[in-house]
Amino acid sequence: MGGFGGTHFVGSRLRGEQRVPLRATVVSGPGQRLFLVDYTARDTAALQRALPVMQAAEQSFRAATAADRRAARVWRLAPVPMPEGGWAALAQPLAALDGAEALLRRLNGQGAGAAAPAAGTRVKTLRDTAP
């Protein structure tokens, strides 16, 4: 876990009367902070598909450098009308983010093959709060 200690748990928990799978890691980070990585997906198949990426992200944990802190941005979710140009037009201001168009689709519950909502329909986007 990127040089940090951690404990990984695979098991189950009770949700009402039903036993549901639980997979999580608690990472001991800098400043005696604890971070929880909860492996959650809409169903078991989705979790199995996402598992390699989630595990790679967990392994990438490391202390933030001064350069990391300078480069960090705070993004805010903002509802806006869908522009005439669809997802591509909505993603233009987010060019600094890799895969911005795919991210916007996911934020709005749209699959890769789904048609964009009609122009003027309220959708979610991200706004960079940096000056």
PyMOL commands that set and color helices and strands:
alter all, ss='L'
color gray80, all
select helices_A, chain A and resi 30-32+44-59+66-71+86-94+100-107
alter helices_A, ss='H'
color red, helices_A
select strands_A, chain A and resi 5-15+18-28+34-38+75-81+122-128
alter strands_A, ss='S'
color yellow, strands_A
deselect
rebuild
show_as cartoon
